[in-house]
Amino acid sequence: MAALRSLTAADADAAVALWEAAGLTRPWNPPHTDFDRAIAGPDSAVLGLLDADGMVGTVMVGHDGHRGWMYYLAVAPECRREGLGRMLVEAAEAWIGERGIVKAQLMVRADNADAAGFYRALGYQLQDAAVLGRRLDGAARPTG
């Protein structure tokens, strides 16, 4: 049985390796930086599921004072379909709710139908909003 806990700096390499195995990382977005920022701030954390073999799941969670957000939800490929993803979402929702935030949100890449289906099965609905963004660090990002 996997145990859930907040991750620390000592867990960064294992979490990032899981994110890479799950296909969540992108070259223009350094995952170690994301991890470090999340565990450093009072309004964010990275939750992890660990079993006897190591890291089997993660979810990054945070809030902006109005909305809670989930990122980097990943389950080790060999552990999928065991309810761990649902467990991580529930843990993230609890983390958000404990801080008085009443709405949980997440973003799914348009080409990730499996992830969108997973979240829809958990009751998440497509929101009537567009996500706009702009890089402030000058990092190149491929288009399309």
N, CA, C and O atoms as a GROMACS GRO file, in nm:
protein
  576
    1MET      N    1   0.084  -0.119   0.000
    1MET     CA    2   0.000   0.000   0.000
    1MET      C    3   0.088   0.124   0.000
    1MET      O    4   0.184   0.132   0.076
    2ALA      N    5   0.056   0.218  -0.083
    2ALA     CA    6   0.132   0.343  -0.093
    2ALA      C    7   0.091   0.438   0.018
    2ALA      O    8  -0.026   0.444   0.057
    3ALA      N    9   0.188   0.512   0.069
    3ALA     CA   10   0.165   0.612   0.174
    3ALA      C   11   0.178   0.751   0.114
    3ALA      O   12   0.267   0.777   0.033
    4LEU      N   13   0.087   0.840   0.153
    4LEU     CA   14   0.085   0.978   0.104
    4LEU      C   15   0.157   1.069   0.202
    4LEU      O   16   0.138   1.058   0.323
    5ARG      N   17   0.240   1.159   0.148
    5ARG     CA   18   0.304   1.261   0.233
    5ARG      C   19   0.344   1.379   0.147
    5ARG      O   20   0.353   1.370   0.025
    6SER      N   21   0.368   1.492   0.214
    6SER     CA   22   0.424   1.608   0.145
    6SER      C   23   0.569   1.579   0.113
    6SER      O   24   0.643   1.526   0.197
    7LEU      N   25   0.610   1.613  -0.008
    7LEU     CA   26   0.747   1.586  -0.049
    7LEU      C   27   0.839   1.700  -0.006
    7LEU      O   28   0.796   1.813   0.017
    8THR      N   29   0.968   1.667   0.003
    8THR     CA   30   1.070   1.763   0.042
    8THR      C   31   1.176   1.771  -0.067
    8THR      O   32   1.168   1.700  -0.168
    9ALA      N   33   1.273   1.856  -0.047
    9ALA     CA   34   1.380   1.872  -0.146
    9ALA      C   35   1.450   1.739  -0.174
    9ALA      O   36   1.497   1.716  -0.285
   10ALA      N   37   1.457   1.652  -0.076
   10ALA     CA   38   1.522   1.522  -0.095
   10ALA      C   39   1.447   1.434  -0.194
   10ALA      O   40   1.503   1.337  -0.246
   11ASP      N   41   1.321   1.466  -0.221
   11ASP     CA   42   1.238   1.387  -0.312
   11ASP      C   43   1.236   1.440  -0.455
   11ASP      O   44   1.174   1.379  -0.542
   12ALA      N   45   1.304   1.550  -0.480
   12ALA     CA   46   1.293   1.618  -0.610
   12ALA      C   47   1.332   1.526  -0.726
   12ALA      O   48   1.257   1.518  -0.824
   13ASP      N   49   1.444   1.459  -0.718
   13ASP     CA   50   1.487   1.377  -0.831
   13ASP      C   51   1.388   1.265  -0.862
   13ASP      O   52   1.360   1.238  -0.978
   14ALA      N   53   1.334   1.201  -0.759
   14ALA     CA   54   1.238   1.093  -0.780
   14ALA      C   55   1.108   1.147  -0.841
   14ALA      O   56   1.051   1.084  -0.930
   15ALA      N   57   1.063   1.262  -0.793
   15ALA     CA   58   0.940   1.322  -0.849
   15ALA      C   59   0.960   1.360  -0.995
   15ALA      O   60   0.876   1.328  -1.079
   16VAL      N   61   1.070   1.426  -1.026
   16VAL     CA   62   1.097   1.467  -1.164
   16VAL      C   63   1.112   1.345  -1.254
   16VAL      O   64   1.064   1.347  -1.368
   17ALA      N   65   1.176   1.240  -1.207
   17ALA     CA   66   1.188   1.118  -1.287
   17ALA      C   67   1.050   1.061  -1.318
   17ALA      O   68   1.027   1.013  -1.429
   18LEU      N   69   0.960   1.065  -1.222
   18LEU     CA   70   0.824   1.017  -1.245
   18LEU      C   71   0.753   1.106  -1.346
   18LEU      O   72   0.684   1.056  -1.436
   19TRP      N   73   0.769   1.238  -1.333
   19TRP     CA   74   0.706   1.330  -1.429
   19TRP      C   75   0.758   1.305  -1.571
   19TRP      O   76   0.681   1.310  -1.667
   20GLU      N   77   0.887   1.278  -1.582
   20GLU     CA   78   0.944   1.250  -1.714
   20GLU      C   79   0.890   1.118  -1.769
   20GLU      O   80   0.857   1.109  -1.887
   21ALA      N   81   0.880   1.015  -1.684
   21ALA     CA   82   0.827   0.886  -1.727
   21ALA      C   83   0.682   0.897  -1.771
   21ALA      O   84   0.637   0.824  -1.860
   22ALA      N   85   0.609   0.990  -1.709
   22ALA     CA   86   0.468   1.010  -1.742
   22ALA      C   87   0.448   1.106  -1.860
   22ALA      O   88   0.334   1.128  -1.902
   23GLY      N   89   0.556   1.162  -1.912
   23GLY     CA   90   0.545   1.253  -2.026
   23GLY      C   91   0.493   1.391  -1.991
   23GLY      O   92   0.436   1.459  -2.077
   24LEU      N   93   0.511   1.434  -1.867
   24LEU     CA   94   0.457   1.563  -1.824
   24LEU      C   95   0.551   1.680  -1.844
   24LEU      O   96   0.507   1.795  -1.842
   25THR      N   97   0.678   1.656  -1.864
   25THR     CA   98   0.774   1.766  -1.872
   25THR      C   99   0.785   1.818  -2.015
   25THR      O  100   0.755   1.747  -2.111
   26ARG      N  101   0.828   1.943  -2.025
   26ARG     CA  102   0.852   2.006  -2.153
   26ARG      C  103   0.986   2.077  -2.146
   26ARG      O  104   1.024   2.126  -2.040
   27PRO      N  105   1.060   2.083  -2.258
   27PRO     CA  106   1.196   2.139  -2.254
   27PRO      C  107   1.202   2.285  -2.210
   27PRO      O  108   1.302   2.327  -2.154
   28TRP      N  109   1.098   2.361  -2.233
   28TRP     CA  110   1.099   2.503  -2.199
   28TRP      C  111   1.056   2.528  -2.054
   28TRP      O  112   1.050   2.643  -2.011
   29ASN      N  113   1.026   2.424  -1.979
   29ASN     CA  114   0.974   2.439  -1.844
   29ASN      C  115   1.052   2.346  -1.750
   29ASN      O  116   1.015   2.230  -1.734
   30PRO      N  117   1.158   2.396  -1.687
   30PRO     CA  118   1.243   2.310  -1.603
   30PRO      C  119   1.167   2.253  -1.482
   30PRO      O  120   1.127   2.329  -1.394
   31PRO      N  121   1.147   2.121  -1.477
   31PRO     CA  122   1.064   2.064  -1.370
   31PRO      C  123   1.127   2.077  -1.231
   31PRO      O  124   1.054   2.089  -1.132
   32HIS      N  125   1.259   2.074  -1.220
   32HIS     CA  126   1.319   2.091  -1.087
   32HIS      C  127   1.287   2.230  -1.030
   32HIS      O  128   1.265   2.244  -0.910
   33THR      N  129   1.284   2.331  -1.117
   33THR     CA  130   1.249   2.466  -1.073
   33THR      C  131   1.105   2.469  -1.023
   33THR      O  132   1.076   2.529  -0.920
   34ASP      N  133   1.014   2.405  -1.098
   34ASP     CA  134   0.874   2.399  -1.055
   34ASP      C  135   0.862   2.331  -0.918
   34ASP      O  136   0.792   2.379  -0.829
   35PHE      N  137   0.931   2.219  -0.904
   35PHE     CA  138   0.927   2.145  -0.778
   35PHE      C  139   0.977   2.233  -0.663
   35PHE      O  140   0.911   2.245  -0.560
   36ASP      N  141   1.094   2.293  -0.682
   36ASP     CA  142   1.154   2.376  -0.577
   36ASP      C  143   1.064   2.491  -0.536
   36ASP      O  144   1.050   2.520  -0.417
   37ARG      N  145   1.002   2.557  -0.633
   37ARG     CA  146   0.912   2.669  -0.601
   37ARG      C  147   0.791   2.621  -0.523
   37ARG      O  148   0.748   2.686  -0.429
   38ALA      N  149   0.737   2.506  -0.563
   38ALA     CA  150   0.616   2.456  -0.497
   38ALA      C  151   0.641   2.421  -0.352
   38ALA      O  152   0.558   2.451  -0.266
   39ILE      N  153   0.754   2.359  -0.322
   39ILE     CA  154   0.777   2.320  -0.182
   39ILE      C  155   0.826   2.437  -0.097
   39ILE      O  156   0.823   2.430   0.026
   40ALA      N  157   0.870   2.545  -0.161
   40ALA     CA  158   0.920   2.661  -0.087
   40ALA      C  159   0.810   2.755  -0.042
   40ALA      O  160   0.828   2.828   0.056
   41GLY      N  161   0.697   2.754  -0.111
   41GLY     CA  162   0.594   2.852  -0.082
   41GLY      C  163   0.491   2.804   0.018
   41GLY      O  164   0.466   2.683   0.027
   42PRO      N  165   0.432   2.895   0.092
   42PRO     CA  166   0.330   2.856   0.190
   42PRO      C  167   0.197   2.818   0.126
   42PRO      O  168   0.112   2.756   0.190
   43ASP      N  169   0.177   2.855   0.000
   43ASP     CA  170   0.051   2.831  -0.068
   43ASP      C  171   0.059   2.720  -0.170
   43ASP      O  172  -0.024   2.712  -0.261
   44SER      N  173   0.160   2.632  -0.158
   44SER     CA  174   0.174   2.522  -0.252
   44SER      C  175   0.253   2.408  -0.188
   44SER      O  176   0.322   2.426  -0.087
   45ALA      N  177   0.241   2.291  -0.250
   45ALA     CA  178   0.311   2.172  -0.202
   45ALA      C  179   0.315   2.071  -0.315
   45ALA      O  180   0.243   2.084  -0.415
   46VAL      N  181   0.399   1.972  -0.299
   46VAL     CA  182   0.396   1.855  -0.386
   46VAL      C  183   0.367   1.737  -0.296
   46VAL      O  184   0.442   1.708  -0.202
   47LEU      N  185   0.258   1.669  -0.324
   47LEU     CA  186   0.220   1.550  -0.248
   47LEU      C  187   0.268   1.428  -0.324
   47LEU      O  188   0.263   1.424  -0.447
   48GLY      N  189   0.315   1.329  -0.250
   48GLY     CA  190   0.366   1.209  -0.315
   48GLY      C  191   0.311   1.083  -0.252
   48GLY      O  192   0.284   1.076  -0.133
   49LEU      N  193   0.296   0.983  -0.338
   49LEU     CA  194   0.261   0.849  -0.293
   49LEU      C  195   0.386   0.764  -0.306
   49LEU      O  196   0.446   0.755  -0.413
   50LEU      N  197   0.426   0.701  -0.196
   50LEU     CA  198   0.545   0.616  -0.197
   50LEU      C  199   0.509   0.477  -0.147
   50LEU      O  200   0.433   0.461  -0.051
   51ASP      N  201   0.565   0.378  -0.215
   51ASP     CA  202   0.551   0.241  -0.166
   51ASP      C  203   0.690   0.186  -0.138
   51ASP      O  204   0.787   0.262  -0.137
   52ALA      N  205   0.702   0.058  -0.116
   52ALA     CA  206   0.831  -0.001  -0.081
   52ALA      C  207   0.935   0.017  -0.191
   52ALA      O  208   1.055   0.015  -0.164
   53ASP      N  209   0.890   0.035  -0.315
   53ASP     CA  210   0.982   0.052  -0.428
   53ASP      C  211   1.016   0.198  -0.456
   53ASP      O  212   1.105   0.224  -0.538
   54GLY      N  213   0.948   0.292  -0.392
   54GLY     CA  214   0.977   0.434  -0.414
   54GLY      C  215   0.855   0.513  -0.455
   54GLY      O  216   0.742   0.479  -0.420
   55MET      N  217   0.879   0.621  -0.530
   55MET     CA  218   0.775   0.714  -0.571
   55MET      C  219   0.684   0.652  -0.677
   55MET      O  220   0.731   0.610  -0.783
   56VAL      N  221   0.555   0.644  -0.648
   56VAL     CA  222   0.460   0.588  -0.745
   56VAL      C  223   0.356   0.690  -0.790
   56VAL      O  224   0.280   0.662  -0.883
   57GLY      N  225   0.351   0.806  -0.727
   57GLY     CA  226   0.256   0.908  -0.769
   57GLY      C  227   0.287   1.043  -0.709
   57GLY      O  228   0.345   1.053  -0.601
   58THR      N  229   0.246   1.147  -0.781
   58THR     CA  230   0.263   1.284  -0.731
   58THR      C  231   0.147   1.370  -0.778
   58THR      O  232   0.079   1.339  -0.876
   59VAL      N  233   0.126   1.476  -0.706
   59VAL     CA  234   0.042   1.586  -0.753
   59VAL      C  235   0.096   1.714  -0.688
   59VAL      O  236   0.120   1.719  -0.567
   60MET      N  237   0.115   1.817  -0.770
   60MET     CA  238   0.152   1.948  -0.719
   60MET      C  239   0.021   2.023  -0.696
   60MET      O  240  -0.069   2.020  -0.781
   61VAL      N  241   0.011   2.090  -0.584
   61VAL     CA  242  -0.112   2.159  -0.548
   61VAL      C  243  -0.078   2.298  -0.495
   61VAL      O  244   0.026   2.318  -0.432
   62GLY      N  245  -0.166   2.391  -0.521
   62GLY     CA  246  -0.147   2.527  -0.472
   62GLY      C  247  -0.275   2.606  -0.485
   62GLY      O  248  -0.376   2.556  -0.536
   63HIS      N  249  -0.269   2.729  -0.439
   63HIS     CA  250  -0.387   2.816  -0.455
   63HIS      C  251  -0.342   2.960  -0.467
   63HIS      O  252  -0.233   2.998  -0.425
   64ASP      N  253  -0.432   3.040  -0.525
   64ASP     CA  254  -0.404   3.182  -0.544
   64ASP      C  255  -0.492   3.268  -0.451
   64ASP      O  256  -0.501   3.389  -0.470
   65GLY      N  257  -0.555   3.205  -0.353
   65GLY     CA  258  -0.644   3.275  -0.262
   65GLY      C  259  -0.790   3.263  -0.304
   65GLY      O  260  -0.880   3.288  -0.224
   66HIS      N  261  -0.813   3.226  -0.429
   66HIS     CA  262  -0.950   3.212  -0.481
   66HIS      C  263  -0.973   3.074  -0.539
   66HIS      O  264  -1.076   3.011  -0.513
   67ARG      N  265  -0.878   3.026  -0.617
   67ARG     CA  266  -0.889   2.896  -0.682
   67ARG      C  267  -0.772   2.808  -0.641
   67ARG      O  268  -0.658   2.854  -0.628
   68GLY      N  269  -0.803   2.680  -0.621
   68GLY     CA  270  -0.697   2.582  -0.602
   68GLY      C  271  -0.659   2.523  -0.736
   68GLY      O  272  -0.742   2.510  -0.825
   69TRP      N  273  -0.533   2.487  -0.749
   69TRP     CA  274  -0.482   2.434  -0.876
   69TRP      C  275  -0.408   2.304  -0.852
   69TRP      O  276  -0.342   2.286  -0.749
   70MET      N  277  -0.419   2.214  -0.947
   70MET     CA  278  -0.344   2.090  -0.948
   70MET      C  279  -0.257   2.086  -1.072
   70MET      O  280  -0.301   2.124  -1.181
   71TYR      N  281  -0.134   2.039  -1.055
   71TYR     CA  282  -0.038   2.022  -1.164
   71TYR      C  283   0.037   1.892  -1.141
   71TYR      O  284   0.033   1.835  -1.032
   72TYR      N  285   0.104   1.847  -1.243
   72TYR     CA  286   0.196   1.732  -1.233
   72TYR      C  287   0.134   1.611  -1.164
   72TYR      O  288   0.201   1.543  -1.086
   73LEU      N  289   0.007   1.583  -1.191
   73LEU     CA  290  -0.050   1.460  -1.140
   73LEU      C  291   0.009   1.347  -1.225
   73LEU      O  292  -0.011   1.342  -1.346
   74ALA      N  293   0.082   1.257  -1.160
   74ALA     CA  294   0.147   1.148  -1.231
   74ALA      C  295   0.139   1.021  -1.147
   74ALA      O  296   0.152   1.025  -1.025
   75VAL      N  297   0.117   0.911  -1.215
   75VAL     CA  298   0.122   0.779  -1.152
   75VAL      C  299   0.218   0.695  -1.235
   75VAL      O  300   0.212   0.697  -1.358
   76ALA      N  301   0.304   0.622  -1.168
   76ALA     CA  302   0.400   0.536  -1.238
   76ALA      C  303   0.323   0.445  -1.335
   76ALA      O  304   0.220   0.388  -1.298
   77PRO      N  305   0.372   0.431  -1.457
   77PRO     CA  306   0.301   0.351  -1.557
   77PRO      C  307   0.262   0.211  -1.509
   77PRO      O  308   0.153   0.164  -1.541
   78GLU      N  309   0.347   0.146  -1.433
   78GLU     CA  310   0.318   0.010  -1.387
   78GLU      C  311   0.215   0.006  -1.273
   78GLU      O  312   0.171  -0.102  -1.234
   79CYS      N  313   0.177   0.123  -1.220
   79CYS     CA  314   0.082   0.130  -1.109
   79CYS      C  315  -0.052   0.192  -1.149
   79CYS      O  316  -0.136   0.215  -1.063
   80ARG      N  317  -0.071   0.217  -1.275
   80ARG     CA  318  -0.196   0.279  -1.319
   80ARG      C  319  -0.311   0.181  -1.309
   80ARG      O  320  -0.292   0.059  -1.307
   81ARG      N  321  -0.430   0.237  -1.302
   81ARG     CA  322  -0.555   0.160  -1.292
   81ARG      C  323  -0.568   0.089  -1.157
   81ARG      O  324  -0.637  -0.012  -1.145
   82GLU      N  325  -0.502   0.145  -1.056
   82GLU     CA  326  -0.512   0.090  -0.920
   82GLU      C  327  -0.579   0.190  -0.825
   82GLU      O  328  -0.584   0.165  -0.705
   83GLY      N  329  -0.630   0.301  -0.876
   83GLY     CA  330  -0.695   0.401  -0.793
   83GLY      C  331  -0.601   0.506  -0.736
   83GLY      O  332  -0.644   0.591  -0.658
   84LEU      N  333  -0.474   0.502  -0.773
   84LEU     CA  334  -0.379   0.598  -0.716
   84LEU      C  335  -0.403   0.740  -0.768
   84LEU      O  336  -0.387   0.837  -0.694
   85GLY      N  337  -0.439   0.754  -0.894
   85GLY     CA  338  -0.470   0.886  -0.949
   85GLY      C  339  -0.586   0.949  -0.876
   85GLY      O  340  -0.582   1.067  -0.841
   86ARG      N  341  -0.690   0.872  -0.855
   86ARG     CA  342  -0.807   0.921  -0.780
   86ARG      C  343  -0.764   0.960  -0.638
   86ARG      O  344  -0.806   1.064  -0.587
   87MET      N  345  -0.681   0.879  -0.575
   87MET     CA  346  -0.633   0.908  -0.439
   87MET      C  347  -0.557   1.041  -0.437
   87MET      O  348  -0.574   1.120  -0.344
   88LEU      N  349  -0.475   1.065  -0.538
   88LEU     CA  350  -0.399   1.190  -0.544
   88LEU      C  351  -0.491   1.310  -0.565
   88LEU      O  352  -0.471   1.414  -0.502
   89VAL      N  353  -0.590   1.297  -0.652
   89VAL     CA  354  -0.685   1.407  -0.673
   89VAL      C  355  -0.759   1.435  -0.543
   89VAL      O  356  -0.775   1.551  -0.505
   90GLU      N  357  -0.805   1.332  -0.475
   90GLU     CA  358  -0.876   1.352  -0.348
   90GLU      C  359  -0.786   1.419  -0.243
   90GLU      O  360  -0.831   1.504  -0.166
   91ALA      N  361  -0.659   1.380  -0.241
   91ALA     CA  362  -0.566   1.443  -0.146
   91ALA      C  363  -0.544   1.590  -0.182
   91ALA      O  364  -0.539   1.675  -0.092
   92ALA      N  365  -0.532   1.620  -0.310
   92ALA     CA  366  -0.516   1.760  -0.352
   92ALA      C  367  -0.641   1.841  -0.320
   92ALA      O  368  -0.631   1.954  -0.273
   93GLU      N  369  -0.758   1.783  -0.344
   93GLU     CA  370  -0.882   1.854  -0.310
   93GLU      C  371  -0.892   1.879  -0.160
   93GLU      O  372  -0.936   1.986  -0.118
   94ALA      N  373  -0.850   1.783  -0.080
   94ALA     CA  374  -0.852   1.802   0.066
   94ALA      C  375  -0.755   1.912   0.106
   94ALA      O  376  -0.788   1.996   0.191
   95TRP      N  377  -0.636   1.914   0.047
   95TRP     CA  378  -0.536   2.017   0.076
   95TRP      C  379  -0.594   2.154   0.044
   95TRP      O  380  -0.580   2.248   0.123
   96ILE      N  381  -0.658   2.166  -0.070
   96ILE     CA  382  -0.720   2.292  -0.113
   96ILE      C  383  -0.832   2.331  -0.016
   96ILE      O  384  -0.836   2.445   0.031
   97GLY      N  385  -0.921   2.238   0.013
   97GLY     CA  386  -1.034   2.266   0.101
   97GLY      C  387  -0.993   2.305   0.242
   97GLY      O  388  -1.057   2.389   0.304
   98GLU      N  389  -0.886   2.244   0.292
   98GLU     CA  390  -0.836   2.278   0.426
   98GLU      C  391  -0.791   2.423   0.436
   98GLU      O  392  -0.778   2.476   0.546
   99ARG      N  393  -0.767   2.486   0.324
   99ARG     CA  394  -0.723   2.626   0.322
   99ARG      C  395  -0.838   2.722   0.290
   99ARG      O  396  -0.815   2.840   0.265
  100GLY      N  397  -0.959   2.671   0.293
  100GLY     CA  398  -1.077   2.755   0.271
  100GLY      C  399  -1.105   2.789   0.126
  100GLY      O  400  -1.187   2.876   0.097
  101ILE      N  401  -1.039   2.722   0.036
  101ILE     CA  402  -1.060   2.746  -0.107
  101ILE      C  403  -1.172   2.653  -0.153
  101ILE      O  404  -1.172   2.535  -0.118
  102VAL      N  405  -1.266   2.705  -0.231
  102VAL     CA  406  -1.385   2.626  -0.264
  102VAL      C  407  -1.388   2.574  -0.408
  102VAL      O  408  -1.484   2.508  -0.447
  103LYS      N  409  -1.286   2.603  -0.486
  103LYS     CA  410  -1.287   2.556  -0.624
  103LYS      C  411  -1.150   2.499  -0.660
  103LYS      O  412  -1.047   2.560  -0.633
  104ALA      N  413  -1.150   2.381  -0.719
  104ALA     CA  414  -1.027   2.318  -0.767
  104ALA      C  415  -1.027   2.321  -0.919
  104ALA      O  416  -1.128   2.291  -0.983
  105GLN      N  417  -0.914   2.357  -0.975
  105GLN     CA  418  -0.900   2.364  -1.120
  105GLN      C  419  -0.770   2.298  -1.163
  105GLN      O  420  -0.679   2.277  -1.083
  106LEU      N  421  -0.764   2.267  -1.290
  106LEU     CA  422  -0.643   2.212  -1.350
  106LEU      C  423  -0.648   2.238  -1.499
  106LEU      O  424  -0.753   2.269  -1.555
  107MET      N  425  -0.533   2.224  -1.562
  107MET     CA  426  -0.525   2.239  -1.706
  107MET      C  427  -0.479   2.107  -1.766
  107MET      O  428  -0.390   2.041  -1.711
  108VAL      N  429  -0.540   2.069  -1.877
  108VAL     CA  430  -0.502   1.948  -1.950
  108VAL      C  431  -0.468   1.992  -2.092
  108VAL      O  432  -0.544   2.066  -2.154
  109ARG      N  433  -0.354   1.946  -2.141
  109ARG     CA  434  -0.317   1.979  -2.279
  109ARG      C  435  -0.423   1.926  -2.375
  109ARG      O  436  -0.479   1.818  -2.355
  110ALA      N  437  -0.451   2.004  -2.478
  110ALA     CA  438  -0.558   1.972  -2.572
  110ALA      C  439  -0.543   1.834  -2.635
  110ALA      O  440  -0.643   1.772  -2.672
  111ASP      N  441  -0.420   1.786  -2.650
  111ASP     CA  442  -0.400   1.656  -2.715
  111ASP      C  443  -0.397   1.539  -2.617
  111ASP      O  444  -0.364   1.427  -2.656
  112ASN      N  445  -0.432   1.561  -2.490
  112ASN     CA  446  -0.426   1.456  -2.390
  112ASN      C  447  -0.567   1.408  -2.354
  112ASN      O  448  -0.618   1.438  -2.246
  113ALA      N  449  -0.628   1.334  -2.446
  113ALA     CA  450  -0.765   1.286  -2.427
  113ALA      C  451  -0.777   1.192  -2.308
  113ALA      O  452  -0.879   1.192  -2.239
  114ASP      N  453  -0.674   1.111  -2.283
  114ASP     CA  454  -0.680   1.018  -2.170
  114ASP      C  455  -0.691   1.094  -2.037
  114ASP      O  456  -0.772   1.058  -1.951
  115ALA      N  457  -0.610   1.198  -2.021
  115ALA     CA  458  -0.615   1.275  -1.897
  115ALA      C  459  -0.749   1.347  -1.884
  115ALA      O  460  -0.808   1.350  -1.776
  116ALA      N  461  -0.797   1.404  -1.993
  116ALA     CA  462  -0.927   1.473  -1.988
  116ALA      C  463  -1.037   1.376  -1.948
  116ALA      O  464  -1.124   1.411  -1.868
  117GLY      N  465  -1.035   1.256  -2.002
  117GLY     CA  466  -1.134   1.155  -1.966
  117GLY      C  467  -1.125   1.114  -1.820
  117GLY      O  468  -1.227   1.094  -1.754
  118PHE      N  469  -1.002   1.101  -1.769
  118PHE     CA  470  -0.981   1.067  -1.628
  118PHE      C  471  -1.046   1.173  -1.539
  118PHE      O  472  -1.119   1.139  -1.446
  119TYR      N  473  -1.020   1.300  -1.566
  119TYR     CA  474  -1.075   1.406  -1.482
  119TYR      C  475  -1.226   1.418  -1.498
  119TYR      O  476  -1.296   1.444  -1.400
  120ARG      N  477  -1.278   1.398  -1.618
  120ARG     CA  478  -1.424   1.401  -1.636
  120ARG      C  479  -1.489   1.290  -1.552
  120ARG      O  480  -1.595   1.311  -1.493
  121ALA      N  481  -1.427   1.172  -1.548
  121ALA     CA  482  -1.481   1.062  -1.469
  121ALA      C  483  -1.484   1.094  -1.320
  121ALA      O  484  -1.561   1.034  -1.245
  122LEU      N  485  -1.400   1.188  -1.277
  122LEU     CA  486  -1.397   1.230  -1.136
  122LEU      C  487  -1.488   1.351  -1.110
  122LEU      O  488  -1.490   1.404  -0.999
  123GLY      N  489  -1.562   1.393  -1.212
  123GLY     CA  490  -1.657   1.502  -1.194
  123GLY      C  491  -1.608   1.639  -1.237
  123GLY      O  492  -1.679   1.738  -1.219
  124TYR      N  493  -1.490   1.647  -1.295
  124TYR     CA  494  -1.440   1.775  -1.344
  124TYR      C  495  -1.505   1.805  -1.478
  124TYR      O  496  -1.526   1.716  -1.560
  125GLN      N  497  -1.538   1.932  -1.497
  125GLN     CA  498  -1.608   1.975  -1.617
  125GLN      C  499  -1.526   2.080  -1.691
  125GLN      O  500  -1.451   2.157  -1.631
  126LEU      N  501  -1.542   2.080  -1.821
  126LEU     CA  502  -1.478   2.181  -1.903
  126LEU      C  503  -1.534   2.317  -1.862
  126LEU      O  504  -1.656   2.334  -1.854
  127GLN      N  505  -1.446   2.412  -1.836
  127GLN     CA  506  -1.486   2.546  -1.794
  127GLN      C  507  -1.496   2.638  -1.916
  127GLN      O  508  -1.424   2.620  -2.014
  128ASP      N  509  -1.583   2.734  -1.908
  128ASP     CA  510  -1.601   2.829  -2.017
  128ASP      C  511  -1.499   2.941  -2.002
  128ASP      O  512  -1.533   3.054  -1.966
  129ALA      N  513  -1.374   2.908  -2.030
  129ALA     CA  514  -1.265   3.006  -2.017
  129ALA      C  515  -1.153   2.965  -2.112
  129ALA      O  516  -1.137   2.848  -2.144
  130ALA      N  517  -1.078   3.062  -2.154
  130ALA     CA  518  -0.959   3.035  -2.235
  130ALA      C  519  -0.837   3.065  -2.149
  130ALA      O  520  -0.837   3.160  -2.071
  131VAL      N  521  -0.734   2.985  -2.165
  131VAL     CA  522  -0.609   3.009  -2.093
  131VAL      C  523  -0.516   3.085  -2.186
  131VAL      O  524  -0.480   3.036  -2.293
  132LEU      N  525  -0.479   3.203  -2.145
  132LEU     CA  526  -0.384   3.285  -2.221
  132LEU      C  527  -0.255   3.291  -2.143
  132LEU      O  528  -0.257   3.290  -2.020
  133GLY      N  529  -0.145   3.298  -2.211
  133GLY     CA  530  -0.019   3.303  -2.141
  133GLY      C  531   0.088   3.373  -2.223
  133GLY      O  532   0.074   3.391  -2.344
  134ARG      N  533   0.194   3.409  -2.155
  134ARG     CA  534   0.308   3.474  -2.219
  134ARG      C  535   0.432   3.442  -2.137
  134ARG      O  536   0.430   3.455  -2.015
  135ARG      N  537   0.538   3.401  -2.203
  135ARG     CA  538   0.664   3.374  -2.135
  135ARG      C  539   0.728   3.505  -2.093
  135ARG      O  540   0.735   3.599  -2.173
  136LEU      N  541   0.774   3.513  -1.972
  136LEU     CA  542   0.841   3.633  -1.921
  136LEU      C  543   0.991   3.612  -1.910
  136LEU      O  544   1.065   3.706  -1.881
  137ASP      N  545   1.037   3.490  -1.931
  137ASP     CA  546   1.179   3.459  -1.914
  137ASP      C  547   1.254   3.450  -2.048
  137ASP      O  548   1.374   3.422  -2.050
  138GLY      N  549   1.185   3.472  -2.159
  138GLY     CA  550   1.250   3.467  -2.289
  138GLY      C  551   1.275   3.328  -2.342
  138GLY      O  552   1.334   3.313  -2.449
  139ALA      N  553   1.233   3.225  -2.268
  139ALA     CA  554   1.255   3.087  -2.313
  139ALA      C  555   1.175   3.061  -2.439
  139ALA      O  556   1.058   3.098  -2.450
  140ALA      N  557   1.240   2.997  -2.534
  140ALA     CA  558   1.171   2.962  -2.659
  140ALA      C  559   1.079   2.846  -2.636
  140ALA      O  560   1.113   2.749  -2.568
  141ARG      N  561   0.962   2.855  -2.694
  141ARG     CA  562   0.865   2.746  -2.686
  141ARG      C  563   0.818   2.718  -2.827
  141ARG      O  564   0.781   2.809  -2.900
  142PRO      N  565   0.819   2.592  -2.866
  142PRO     CA  566   0.772   2.561  -3.001
  142PRO      C  567   0.623   2.595  -3.015
  142PRO      O  568   0.547   2.587  -2.918
  143THR      N  569   0.584   2.633  -3.132
  143THR     CA  570   0.443   2.663  -3.158
  143THR      C  571   0.377   2.542  -3.222
  143THR      O  572   0.444   2.455  -3.280
  144GLY      N  573   0.246   2.538  -3.212
  144GLY     CA  574   0.171   2.431  -3.278
  144GLY      C  575   0.147   2.312  -3.199
  144GLY      O  576   0.084   2.218  -3.247
   0.00000   0.00000   0.00000
